[in-house]
Amino acid sequence: MDNAVAAVEQVAGRLEWLPDWAVTLVLFAAAIGVVVLVHGAIFRRLQALVAGRSLFWRSLVARTRGPSRLAFFMFTLSVATASSPAPPQFAGFMRHALLIAFMVLIGWTATTALHIWTVVHMRRFKLDAEDNLLARKHYTQIQILKRAGVILVFVVTLSAALMTFEGVRQYGVSLLASAGAAGLILGLAMQPVLANLVAGIQLAITQPIRIEDAIVVENEWGWVEDITSTYVVVRLWDWRRLVLPLKYFIEKPFQNWTREGASIIGTVMIYVDHAAPIALMREKLEELARASPLWDGQVVNLQVSDAMEHVIQVRFLVSAGTSPRAWDLRCEMREKMIGWLAEEHPYALPRLRADMGRQPASDPLQRQTRESPRESLAPATPAAPRRARQTARA
């Protein structure tokens, strides 16, 4: 640093014929030009070196371009400020600006380092894998903690930069003097924000939900698409988006279909006639499940779950590796089973009966009821007409 200042002072000494403001302007313009040329050349070289490497290295170079350029600017401008014949007021202003820039550089570097660390950590996990439970667990923790870390770095950097101004420092001292009332008012005003912030930390630690979890919330089924510092975005099955605050998942019940694993059992209910061939249906269900690429080979079962006046309720149980596959498998089993019944056993489909035939004669009361009308409507015997004719002659 001292050698650079001495070299620039020698250059500035050769410009004594110019006014002080012109020398200062030339030095600052030269500092900016050196940064643009040198930093640009270095980064073009780095981009050429990582052009054939993985996406991580290319992203690393791209992410560090801004902070490194700011560091170059700070160095060259500080040398130009120390070497220029600028008035003390301007030199003090530049030193203050460089101090704020240094704080911004520290915050920017911390944010970039946090991003790079998360990328390196998440390279070990793949969200597109069939069993991505562990990957979704780490991804959710990293996303929430990363956002919390960025907010913390931003607040600390902004506070440190504001405290370099005398007026803000005095305001902060006076605010601390009345911390009781101010803290109460601030706490009441920021209650929703603080509640969601605490809920986000709880979600990151306990993880009732994770990224790409299949959940049922507010009578809607979908996947957790994003978890921010204040709300959760749920991608519904019909591509709508349901946005809920973080504290909702701490205070209210919901269903998580992928809490411990992605596999799930699907249920299919159909109604058939009492004469349906249950044993054949059970064999057919196993045959259909084995032939389907959606079945994971774990659970397949058929049971008569209820019997009503006109129909019986039959329940199918089939398992699949993921919730979307389970839904498709349920629809497939329902369609193919109904089609098979309609083609091979049409009598098994639900129908209404009206039995107009004679009832069995096992019940004596029913037999007497049927015989009484028959006797009243029977034709007269041959003796009856003769007695009638004899009465008429007399």
C-alpha positions as CSV (number, residue, x, y, z in Angstrom):
1,M,0.0,0.0,0.0
2,D,2.8,2.5,0.9
3,N,4.8,1.6,-2.2
4,A,1.7,2.2,-4.3
5,V,1.0,5.6,-2.7
6,A,4.6,6.6,-3.2
7,A,4.5,5.7,-6.9
8,V,1.3,7.6,-7.5
9,E,2.7,10.6,-5.7
10,Q,5.6,10.6,-8.1
11,V,3.2,10.6,-11.0
12,A,1.1,13.4,-9.4
13,G,4.3,15.4,-8.9
14,R,4.8,15.6,-12.6
15,L,1.4,17.2,-12.9
16,E,2.2,20.2,-10.8
17,W,1.4,22.5,-13.7
18,L,-2.3,21.5,-13.4
19,P,-4.7,22.8,-10.7
20,D,-5.2,20.6,-7.7
21,W,-8.8,19.7,-8.7
22,A,-7.6,18.7,-12.1
23,V,-4.8,16.5,-10.7
24,T,-7.3,14.8,-8.3
25,L,-9.7,14.2,-11.2
26,V,-6.9,12.7,-13.3
27,L,-5.8,10.4,-10.5
28,F,-9.4,9.2,-9.9
29,A,-10.0,8.7,-13.6
30,A,-6.8,6.7,-13.8
31,A,-7.7,4.6,-10.8
32,I,-11.1,3.7,-12.4
33,G,-9.5,3.0,-15.7
34,V,-6.9,0.6,-14.1
35,V,-9.7,-1.2,-12.3
36,V,-11.7,-1.6,-15.5
37,L,-8.8,-2.8,-17.6
38,V,-7.0,-5.0,-15.0
39,H,-10.0,-6.5,-13.4
40,G,-11.6,-7.2,-16.8
41,A,-8.5,-8.9,-18.1
42,I,-8.2,-11.1,-15.0
43,F,-11.8,-12.2,-15.2
44,R,-11.7,-12.9,-18.9
45,R,-8.8,-15.2,-18.2
46,L,-10.6,-16.9,-15.3
47,Q,-13.7,-17.4,-17.4
48,A,-11.6,-19.0,-20.1
49,L,-10.0,-21.3,-17.6
50,V,-13.4,-22.5,-16.2
51,A,-15.3,-22.6,-19.5
52,G,-14.8,-26.4,-19.8
53,R,-15.4,-27.2,-16.2
54,S,-18.6,-27.9,-14.2
55,L,-21.4,-25.5,-13.6
56,F,-20.2,-24.9,-10.0
57,W,-16.9,-23.4,-11.1
58,R,-18.5,-21.2,-13.7
59,S,-21.0,-20.0,-11.1
60,L,-18.2,-19.4,-8.6
61,V,-16.4,-17.1,-10.9
62,A,-19.5,-15.3,-11.9
63,R,-20.5,-14.8,-8.2
64,T,-17.2,-13.4,-7.1
65,R,-16.9,-10.9,-10.0
66,G,-18.9,-8.1,-8.2
67,P,-17.2,-8.3,-4.8
68,S,-13.7,-8.5,-6.3
69,R,-14.4,-5.5,-8.6
70,L,-15.5,-3.5,-5.6
71,A,-12.4,-4.5,-3.7
72,F,-10.2,-3.3,-6.7
73,F,-12.1,0.0,-6.7
74,M,-11.6,0.5,-3.0
75,F,-7.9,-0.2,-3.2
76,T,-7.2,2.1,-6.2
77,L,-9.5,4.9,-4.9
78,S,-7.8,4.8,-1.5
79,V,-4.4,5.1,-3.1
80,A,-5.6,8.0,-5.3
81,T,-7.2,9.7,-2.3
82,A,-3.9,9.4,-0.3
83,S,-1.8,10.7,-3.2
84,S,-4.0,13.5,-4.5
85,P,-3.7,17.2,-3.5
86,A,-7.4,17.2,-2.6
87,P,-8.7,19.5,0.2
88,P,-9.2,17.9,3.6
89,Q,-13.0,18.0,3.4
90,F,-13.0,16.0,0.1
91,A,-10.4,13.6,1.5
92,G,-12.5,13.1,4.6
93,F,-15.6,12.5,2.5
94,M,-13.7,9.9,0.4
95,R,-12.5,8.1,3.5
96,H,-16.0,7.9,4.9
97,A,-17.3,6.6,1.5
98,L,-14.5,4.0,1.4
99,L,-15.4,2.9,5.0
100,I,-19.0,2.4,4.0
101,A,-17.9,0.6,0.8
102,F,-15.6,-1.7,3.0
103,M,-18.6,-2.6,5.2
104,V,-20.7,-3.3,2.1
105,L,-17.8,-5.4,0.7
106,I,-17.7,-7.5,3.9
107,G,-21.5,-8.1,3.8
108,W,-21.4,-8.9,0.1
109,T,-18.5,-11.3,0.6
110,A,-20.3,-13.0,3.5
111,T,-23.5,-13.4,1.4
112,T,-21.5,-14.8,-1.6
113,A,-19.6,-17.2,0.7
114,L,-23.0,-18.3,2.2
115,H,-24.3,-19.0,-1.3
116,I,-21.2,-20.9,-2.4
117,W,-21.3,-23.0,0.8
118,T,-25.0,-23.9,0.2
119,V,-24.2,-24.9,-3.4
120,V,-21.3,-27.0,-2.4
121,H,-23.4,-28.7,0.4
122,M,-26.4,-29.4,-1.9
123,R,-24.2,-30.9,-4.6
124,R,-24.3,-34.2,-2.6
125,F,-28.1,-34.5,-2.9
126,K,-30.4,-34.8,-5.8
127,L,-34.0,-33.6,-5.7
128,D,-34.9,-35.5,-8.9
129,A,-34.1,-38.9,-7.4
130,E,-36.9,-41.4,-6.8
131,D,-36.3,-41.5,-3.1
132,N,-35.4,-37.9,-2.3
133,L,-36.4,-37.7,1.3
134,L,-32.9,-36.9,2.6
135,A,-32.3,-34.4,-0.2
136,R,-35.6,-32.5,0.5
137,K,-34.7,-32.5,4.2
138,H,-31.3,-30.8,3.6
139,Y,-32.7,-28.5,0.9
140,T,-35.4,-27.2,3.2
141,Q,-33.0,-26.5,6.0
142,I,-30.5,-24.8,3.7
143,Q,-33.1,-22.6,2.0
144,I,-34.6,-21.3,5.3
145,L,-31.2,-20.9,7.1
146,K,-29.7,-19.2,4.0
147,R,-32.5,-16.7,3.8
148,A,-32.2,-16.0,7.6
149,G,-28.4,-15.6,7.2
150,V,-28.8,-13.2,4.3
151,I,-31.3,-11.1,6.3
152,L,-29.0,-11.1,9.3
153,V,-26.0,-10.0,7.2
154,F,-28.0,-7.3,5.6
155,V,-29.3,-5.9,8.9
156,V,-25.8,-5.9,10.5
157,T,-24.2,-4.3,7.5
158,L,-26.9,-1.6,7.3
159,S,-26.6,-0.9,11.0
160,A,-22.8,-0.7,10.9
161,A,-23.0,1.7,7.9
162,L,-25.6,3.9,9.5
163,M,-23.7,4.1,12.7
164,T,-20.8,5.8,10.9
165,F,-22.9,8.9,10.6
166,E,-22.9,11.2,13.6
167,G,-26.6,12.0,13.4
168,V,-27.7,8.4,13.3
169,R,-25.4,7.5,16.2
170,Q,-26.9,10.2,18.4
171,Y,-30.4,9.1,17.4
172,G,-29.5,5.6,18.4
173,V,-28.3,6.7,21.8
174,S,-31.5,8.7,22.3
175,L,-33.6,5.7,21.2
176,L,-31.9,3.4,23.7
177,A,-32.7,5.9,26.4
178,S,-36.4,5.3,25.8
179,A,-36.0,1.6,25.0
180,G,-39.0,0.6,27.1
181,A,-41.8,2.4,25.2
182,A,-40.0,2.1,21.9
183,G,-39.4,-1.6,22.4
184,L,-43.1,-2.2,23.3
185,I,-44.3,-0.3,20.2
186,L,-41.8,-2.0,17.9
187,G,-42.7,-5.4,19.3
188,L,-46.5,-4.8,18.7
189,A,-45.9,-3.5,15.2
190,M,-43.6,-6.3,14.2
191,Q,-45.5,-9.1,15.8
192,P,-46.6,-10.8,12.5
193,V,-43.1,-10.5,11.1
194,L,-41.4,-11.8,14.3
195,A,-44.0,-14.7,14.5
196,N,-43.2,-15.8,11.0
197,L,-39.5,-15.4,11.6
198,V,-39.6,-17.7,14.7
199,A,-41.9,-20.1,12.8
200,G,-39.4,-20.3,10.0
201,I,-36.6,-21.2,12.4
202,Q,-39.0,-23.9,13.9
203,L,-39.7,-25.2,10.4
204,A,-36.0,-25.5,9.6
205,I,-35.3,-27.4,12.8
206,T,-38.4,-29.7,13.2
207,Q,-39.3,-29.8,9.5
208,P,-43.0,-30.7,9.5
209,I,-42.8,-29.7,5.8
210,R,-40.0,-29.8,3.3
211,I,-39.5,-28.7,-0.3
212,E,-41.5,-30.9,-2.7
213,D,-43.5,-32.5,0.1
214,A,-46.9,-33.7,-1.0
215,I,-49.4,-32.1,1.4
216,V,-53.2,-31.6,1.9
217,V,-53.9,-28.2,3.3
218,E,-57.1,-26.2,3.3
219,N,-58.8,-29.1,1.5
220,E,-56.3,-28.7,-1.4
221,W,-53.7,-31.2,-2.5
222,G,-50.3,-30.1,-3.9
223,W,-46.6,-29.9,-3.4
224,V,-44.5,-27.4,-1.3
225,E,-42.8,-25.3,-4.0
226,D,-41.0,-22.7,-2.0
227,I,-40.4,-21.7,1.7
228,T,-39.5,-18.1,2.1
229,S,-38.8,-16.1,5.3
230,T,-42.4,-15.2,5.8
231,Y,-44.7,-17.6,3.7
232,V,-44.9,-20.9,2.0
233,V,-45.9,-21.4,-1.6
234,V,-47.9,-24.7,-2.3
235,R,-48.2,-25.7,-6.0
236,L,-51.6,-27.3,-6.3
237,W,-52.4,-30.2,-8.6
238,D,-54.1,-27.9,-11.2
239,W,-51.1,-25.5,-11.3
240,R,-52.6,-22.9,-9.0
241,R,-50.5,-21.5,-6.1
242,L,-51.7,-21.5,-2.5
243,V,-49.7,-19.0,-0.4
244,L,-49.8,-19.5,3.4
245,P,-47.9,-17.8,6.3
246,L,-45.2,-19.8,8.0
247,K,-46.9,-19.8,11.3
248,Y,-49.9,-21.7,9.7
249,F,-47.9,-24.9,9.6
250,I,-47.0,-24.5,13.3
251,E,-50.5,-23.7,14.6
252,K,-52.9,-25.6,12.3
253,P,-53.2,-29.3,11.3
254,F,-52.5,-30.4,7.8
255,Q,-51.6,-33.7,6.0
256,N,-48.1,-34.5,4.9
257,W,-48.0,-37.5,2.6
258,T,-44.3,-37.6,2.3
259,R,-43.2,-37.0,5.9
260,E,-41.2,-40.2,6.3
261,G,-41.1,-41.5,2.7
262,A,-42.6,-41.0,-0.7
263,S,-44.4,-44.3,-0.9
264,I,-48.2,-44.2,-0.3
265,I,-51.1,-46.6,-0.4
266,G,-54.0,-45.6,-2.7
267,T,-57.6,-46.5,-2.0
268,V,-60.3,-47.3,-4.6
269,M,-63.9,-47.8,-3.8
270,I,-66.4,-49.4,-6.2
271,Y,-70.0,-50.7,-5.7
272,V,-71.0,-54.1,-7.2
273,D,-74.0,-56.4,-7.0
274,H,-74.3,-58.9,-4.2
275,A,-73.6,-61.7,-6.7
276,A,-70.3,-60.3,-7.8
277,P,-67.4,-62.9,-7.9
278,I,-65.2,-61.4,-5.1
279,A,-62.6,-64.2,-5.3
280,L,-62.2,-63.7,-9.1
281,M,-62.1,-59.9,-8.6
282,R,-59.3,-60.3,-6.0
283,E,-57.3,-62.4,-8.5
284,K,-57.9,-59.9,-11.3
285,L,-56.8,-57.0,-9.1
286,E,-53.5,-58.7,-8.4
287,E,-53.0,-59.4,-12.1
288,L,-53.7,-55.8,-13.0
289,A,-51.4,-54.5,-10.4
290,R,-48.5,-56.7,-11.5
291,A,-49.0,-55.6,-15.1
292,S,-49.0,-51.9,-14.2
293,P,-45.6,-50.0,-14.2
294,L,-47.0,-47.7,-11.6
295,W,-47.3,-50.4,-8.8
296,D,-44.3,-50.6,-6.5
297,G,-44.8,-54.3,-5.6
298,Q,-45.6,-53.8,-2.0
299,V,-49.4,-53.6,-1.2
300,V,-52.3,-55.0,-3.2
301,N,-55.5,-56.1,-1.6
302,L,-59.3,-56.3,-2.1
303,Q,-61.9,-56.4,0.7
304,V,-65.7,-56.1,1.0
305,S,-65.8,-53.0,3.2
306,D,-69.6,-52.6,3.5
307,A,-72.9,-54.3,2.5
308,M,-76.0,-52.2,1.8
309,E,-79.5,-53.0,0.7
310,H,-78.9,-53.0,-3.1
311,V,-75.1,-53.1,-3.5
312,I,-71.9,-54.0,-1.6
313,Q,-68.9,-51.8,-1.3
314,V,-65.5,-53.2,-2.4
315,R,-62.2,-51.5,-1.5
316,F,-59.0,-51.9,-3.4
317,L,-55.6,-51.1,-1.8
318,V,-52.6,-50.5,-4.1
319,S,-49.3,-48.8,-3.3
320,A,-47.1,-46.7,-5.4
321,G,-43.7,-45.0,-5.0
322,T,-45.0,-41.4,-5.1
323,S,-48.3,-39.6,-4.6
324,P,-48.8,-38.7,-8.3
325,R,-48.1,-42.3,-9.3
326,A,-50.6,-43.5,-6.6
327,W,-53.3,-41.3,-8.1
328,D,-52.7,-42.6,-11.6
329,L,-52.6,-46.2,-10.3
330,R,-55.9,-45.7,-8.5
331,C,-57.6,-44.4,-11.7
332,E,-56.1,-47.3,-13.7
333,M,-57.3,-50.0,-11.4
334,R,-60.8,-48.5,-11.2
335,E,-61.1,-48.2,-15.0
336,K,-59.7,-51.7,-15.8
337,M,-61.7,-53.5,-13.1
338,I,-65.0,-51.9,-14.2
339,G,-64.2,-52.7,-17.8
340,W,-63.4,-56.3,-16.9
341,L,-66.7,-56.7,-14.9
342,A,-68.7,-55.2,-17.7
343,E,-67.2,-57.6,-20.3
344,E,-66.8,-60.8,-18.3
345,H,-69.3,-60.6,-15.5
346,P,-72.0,-58.0,-16.3
347,Y,-74.3,-59.4,-13.7
348,A,-71.9,-58.1,-11.1
349,L,-72.6,-54.5,-11.9
350,P,-75.1,-52.7,-9.6
351,R,-78.8,-53.1,-10.7
352,L,-82.3,-52.7,-9.2
353,R,-84.5,-55.8,-8.9
354,A,-88.2,-56.2,-9.1
355,D,-89.1,-59.9,-8.4
356,M,-92.6,-60.5,-9.9
357,G,-92.5,-64.3,-9.6
358,R,-94.3,-66.6,-7.1
359,Q,-93.0,-66.6,-3.6
360,P,-91.9,-69.9,-2.0
361,A,-94.7,-71.9,-0.3
362,S,-92.6,-72.5,2.8
363,D,-94.6,-69.9,4.8
364,P,-98.0,-71.3,5.9
365,L,-99.5,-67.8,6.1
366,Q,-98.4,-67.0,2.5
367,R,-99.8,-70.4,1.3
368,Q,-103.2,-69.8,3.0
369,T,-103.3,-66.2,1.5
370,R,-102.7,-67.6,-2.0
371,E,-105.3,-70.4,-1.7
372,S,-108.2,-68.3,-0.3
373,P,-108.7,-66.2,-3.5
374,R,-108.4,-69.3,-5.6
375,E,-111.3,-71.0,-3.8
376,S,-113.5,-67.9,-4.0
377,L,-113.0,-67.8,-7.8
378,A,-113.4,-71.6,-8.5
379,P,-116.1,-72.7,-11.0
380,A,-119.3,-74.3,-9.6
381,T,-119.4,-78.1,-9.3
382,P,-121.8,-80.2,-11.5
383,A,-124.2,-80.8,-8.5
384,A,-124.9,-77.2,-8.0
385,P,-126.6,-76.6,-11.3
386,R,-128.9,-79.6,-10.9
387,R,-130.0,-78.4,-7.5
388,A,-130.7,-75.1,-9.0
389,R,-132.9,-76.6,-11.8
390,Q,-134.9,-78.7,-9.4
391,T,-135.7,-75.7,-7.3
392,A,-137.0,-73.9,-10.4
393,R,-139.4,-76.7,-11.5
394,A,-141.0,-76.8,-8.0
